Amino acid sequence: MTRKPSTNNDGPDPSDELREKFDRRQVLRGLGAGTTVTALSLGSVGTAAAATTTVSGGGDALQNAIDGASDGDTLVVTDSATYDPVTVDVSVTIETDADPTIEGDGGTGAAVSIEADDVTFAGFTVTNPDGLLGIKVQTDYDGATIEDNTVEDVGPTGRLGVTGIIVGQGDHDDIEISNNVIQNLDQETTDDSGFPTVNGILFDADGSTPGTITNTAVNNNVIRDVESDIAPLGIVVQHETDGVDINNNEIRDLTAADDTDSDPSDGVDFGFTFAQGINIASPSTADTVVNHNVIENITSAETILPEAVKIDGDGGGVKFRANQFLVAVGLNNRNGTDGGSRDPSDDPVIDAKNNWWGSRKGPEEADFNQDADDDKRSDVVGNVTYEPFLRNPPGKNSNKGNGSP
C-alpha cells in the first residue's frame, strides 16, 4: 500500500473511481519526458496489472515516471544521465541497468525522499553537494529496500546532521539497507551552526516519542571517508529496536578534527571532538544483533578518544558477535541509561562475547573514555561481558562467535 488509511468514513463515491482513471498519474503514464512503457499486462476487466517502464533522458524524467506510476510498477533507468531530486510517493521498484546519478539541490531536503510503503530503490549514485541528506525514508513508512547504491558527496551545510541514508521518526517495519557504499560525507561548523554532526546511516528518532523499528536489517554496507569538525558517526540507532540486524558492515576512515574545516579562521572550537563507528542511543532494545562488522581507522583529534561502539541508551537487548573492534575504545557502555550519574553499575550489561579486540589478549579495561590506552589493543569501558573473546580476527561471515552463548 502506498498511503496510510483514509480517515473518511463516508464510504466510497463511485465517481471517485472514474476520476481516478483520469488523474495526473494516469495521464502521465507513458507521456513523461524521456519515458517509454515497455510492458503492460492487463488483469481483470478495468484493472491494470503491474507495468515496467523504461526511463531515460535525465532531468525530471524520473520524477515524471514516478508521477505516472501505480503501485507495484517497476521503473528501469536505462542511461547514465544525471537526474533531478525525486519524491517516491507510490509503491514502486526503481532500478537501473546503467550508471545514473540523482543529484540533490543542495538544500535541507533529501536527494531521494521515500514517502510510500513498499518502495525498492536500487543501483544509483546519489549526491547532494552542500546539501543535508542523501536518501530519506520519511516518517512511519514501511517496507523500504535501499540496496546497491553509492551515496557520496553530501554536505557540508554548516547546520544540522549531514547524513547519507536516514530513516525518519515514527514506527518502521521491514526496512532493508544493504550493499550500499556511503562515502565522502562532510560537515563543518560555522559561527551559527549549533552542534552539527555527520552520519553514514541514521535512524533518527524523536527523544520523547522515539518509535520502534522492527524486522530491520543494515547489512553489507561500506561507510568510509566521513569528515566533521566535531563528530562523524557511521551507524546511529535512536529508535527503540525489536528485531534488528546490523551485520557485515565495514566502517572506516571517519575523521573528527578542526583542520577538516575549509575555514579554520572562523574561530569555532568546541574544545573536543568525538568519532564513533556505531552509536546505540535506543531507549530500549530487543532481539538486536551486531555481528561481523569491521570498524577501524576512526580518528578523534581532541580530548575524547575514538570509539568503535558507543552505547548512549539501553544496549541490554543487543548481542555483539564476531566484530572487529580496531579502535582505541572498542565498546563504551558508560553514561548510557544511568541518568547522568556516571555510575556504570546502573547500566544494563552489554553482551559482547566472542569479538576481536585487536589483540590475542582481548580488550583492556578502562574506567572511562579518556582513561583508555590509544594503542592496537582496544579498550572496553563500563558494564560489558566480553569473555570469551576471539584470539584471531574472524573470517567474514564465519560462524565462529556468531550468536554463541
Sequence and secondary structure as in RCSB ss.txt:
>XXXX:A:sequence
MTRKPSTNNDGPDPSDELREKFDRRQVLRGLGAGTTVTALSLGSVGTAAAATTTVSGGGDALQNAIDGASDGDTL
VVTDSATYDPVTVDVSVTIETDADPTIEGDGGTGAAVSIEADDVTFAGFTVTNPDGLLGIKVQTDYDGATIEDNT
VEDVGPTGRLGVTGIIVGQGDHDDIEISNNVIQNLDQETTDDSGFPTVNGILFDADGSTPGTITNTAVNNNVIRD
VESDIAPLGIVVQHETDGVDINNNEIRDLTAADDTDSDPSDGVDFGFTFAQGINIASPSTADTVVNHNVIENITS
AETILPEAVKIDGDGGGVKFRANQFLVAVGLNNRNGTDGGSRDPSDDPVIDAKNNWWGSRKGPEEADFNQDADDD
KRSDVVGNVTYEPFLRNPPGKNSNKGNGSP
>XXXX:A:secstr
  S      S   HHHHHHHHTSHHHHHTTTSTTEEEEEEEE STT EEEEEEEE SSBTHHHHHHHT  TT EE
EE S  EE  EEE S  EEEESS  EEE  SSSSEEEEE SSS EEES EEEEET SEEEEE TT    EEES E
EEEEE  SSS EEEEEE SS EES EEES EEEEEEE   TT  S  EEEEEE   SSS  EEEEEEEES EEEE
EEESS EEEEEE SEEEEEEEES EEEEEEE GGG S GGG    S B  EEEEE  S EEEEEEES EEEEEEE
 SBS  EEEEESS  TTEEEES EEESSEEEEESSSSSTT   GGGS  EE  S B SSTT  EEESSGGGS  S
SS EEEESEE  S  SS   TT  TTSS  
